Amino acid sequence: MNGSFHKLLVNPVTRFLIVGAAATVTQFAILIVLVEFANVPEIAASVLSYGGGAVLNYALNRSFTFRSNAAHRTAVPRFALMVITGLTLNTLIFTLLHSVGLYYILAQAITTLTVLIFNYTVASRWVFVGQDRARDEP
């Protein structure tokens, strides 16, 4: 593997962004399908799509981003609390932005960036504690 690429992947922030991108693509795909093809109202679709992204997020963040050895019995409830808080933030921010006339995809993009910062902070400092940092060494 290219040395620069390897160094980039050693950084948990980079891995978090990769996982976040995958979860965000999943979230937006669900959002668009629900709104455009299933006629689900935008706010409800945003809530449902957030949940879909969260499932992928837990699995990839635990195994790839933070390489955590925290027990699921500890990490899952903490992750669930983070997701519920993130969902609340997502819903409030999206609703506010959408209610002032922002196009729903732009409103979701702004919302996603805000919640992403919140989630990284909480995940790295609380949800996935007990990390195996030795695996991060080059």
C-alpha positions as CSV (number, residue, x, y, z in Angstrom):
1,M,0.0,0.0,0.0
2,N,1.2,3.5,-0.8
3,G,2.9,5.0,2.3
4,S,1.0,8.3,2.1
5,F,-2.3,6.5,1.6
6,H,-1.5,4.3,4.6
7,K,-0.6,7.3,6.8
8,L,-3.9,8.9,5.7
9,L,-5.9,5.8,6.8
10,V,-4.1,5.6,10.1
11,N,-5.8,8.8,11.1
12,P,-9.2,8.1,12.8
13,V,-10.6,11.4,11.5
14,T,-10.0,10.3,7.9
15,R,-11.6,6.9,8.6
16,F,-14.5,8.6,10.3
17,L,-15.0,10.8,7.2
18,I,-14.9,7.7,4.9
19,V,-17.4,5.9,7.0
20,G,-19.5,9.1,7.3
21,A,-19.4,9.5,3.5
22,A,-20.7,5.9,3.1
23,A,-23.4,6.5,5.7
24,T,-24.3,9.9,4.2
25,V,-24.7,8.4,0.7
26,T,-26.9,5.7,2.3
27,Q,-28.9,8.4,4.1
28,F,-29.4,10.6,1.0
29,A,-30.3,7.6,-1.1
30,I,-33.0,6.5,1.3
31,L,-34.2,10.1,1.7
32,I,-34.5,10.6,-2.1
33,V,-36.2,7.3,-2.7
34,L,-38.7,7.9,0.1
35,V,-39.5,11.5,-1.0
36,E,-39.4,11.1,-4.8
37,F,-40.7,7.5,-5.2
38,A,-42.7,6.6,-2.1
39,N,-44.2,10.1,-1.5
40,V,-43.1,10.2,2.1
41,P,-43.2,13.8,3.5
42,E,-39.7,15.3,3.6
43,I,-39.4,15.5,7.4
44,A,-40.5,12.0,8.0
45,A,-38.2,10.8,5.2
46,S,-35.3,12.7,6.8
47,V,-35.9,10.9,10.1
48,L,-36.2,7.5,8.5
49,S,-33.1,8.0,6.4
50,Y,-31.1,9.1,9.4
51,G,-31.8,5.7,11.0
52,G,-30.7,3.8,7.9
53,G,-27.4,5.7,7.9
54,A,-26.9,5.0,11.7
55,V,-27.0,1.2,11.3
56,L,-24.2,1.3,8.8
57,N,-22.3,3.9,10.9
58,Y,-22.2,1.8,14.0
59,A,-20.8,-1.3,12.3
60,L,-18.1,0.6,10.3
61,N,-17.1,3.0,13.0
62,R,-16.7,0.3,15.6
63,S,-14.6,-2.0,13.3
64,F,-12.9,0.4,11.0
65,T,-12.8,4.0,12.3
66,F,-12.1,3.5,16.0
67,R,-11.1,-0.1,15.9
68,S,-12.8,-0.4,19.2
69,N,-12.6,-3.3,21.5
70,A,-15.4,-1.8,23.7
71,A,-18.0,-4.4,24.5
72,H,-21.2,-4.1,22.5
73,R,-23.2,-4.0,25.8
74,T,-21.4,-0.7,26.5
75,A,-21.0,0.7,23.0
76,V,-24.5,0.0,21.7
77,P,-26.4,1.9,24.4
78,R,-24.0,4.8,24.1
79,F,-24.2,4.8,20.3
80,A,-28.0,4.6,20.6
81,L,-28.0,7.7,22.8
82,M,-25.7,9.5,20.4
83,V,-28.0,8.5,17.5
84,I,-31.1,9.7,19.3
85,T,-29.4,13.0,20.2
86,G,-28.1,13.3,16.6
87,L,-31.6,12.4,15.3
88,T,-33.1,15.1,17.5
89,L,-30.5,17.6,16.2
90,N,-31.1,16.4,12.6
91,T,-34.8,16.8,12.9
92,L,-34.7,20.2,14.6
93,I,-32.1,21.7,12.2
94,F,-33.7,20.2,9.1
95,T,-37.1,21.4,10.1
96,L,-35.8,24.9,10.8
97,L,-33.9,25.1,7.5
98,H,-36.8,23.6,5.5
99,S,-39.4,25.8,7.1
100,V,-37.5,28.9,6.0
101,G,-37.7,27.7,2.4
102,L,-34.4,25.9,1.8
103,Y,-34.6,23.1,-0.8
104,Y,-34.8,19.8,1.2
105,I,-31.5,18.4,-0.2
106,L,-29.6,21.6,0.7
107,A,-31.3,21.7,4.1
108,Q,-30.2,18.1,4.7
109,A,-26.6,18.8,3.5
110,I,-26.2,21.6,6.1
111,T,-27.9,19.5,8.7
112,T,-25.6,16.5,8.0
113,L,-22.4,18.6,8.3
114,T,-23.6,19.9,11.7
115,V,-24.5,16.5,13.1
116,L,-21.3,15.0,11.7
117,I,-19.2,17.3,13.9
118,F,-21.4,16.4,16.9
119,N,-21.2,12.6,16.2
120,Y,-17.4,12.5,15.8
121,T,-16.9,14.3,19.1
122,V,-19.2,12.0,21.0
123,A,-18.1,8.8,19.3
124,S,-14.4,9.4,19.7
125,R,-14.6,10.6,23.3
126,W,-17.4,8.4,24.8
127,V,-19.0,5.7,22.6
128,F,-16.0,3.8,21.4
129,V,-13.7,4.1,24.4
130,G,-11.6,1.1,25.1
131,Q,-10.0,1.4,21.6
132,D,-7.1,-0.8,20.6
133,R,-4.8,2.1,19.7
134,A,-1.9,-0.3,18.9
135,R,-3.7,-1.2,15.7
136,D,-3.4,2.4,14.6
137,E,0.4,2.4,14.7
138,P,2.2,2.3,11.3
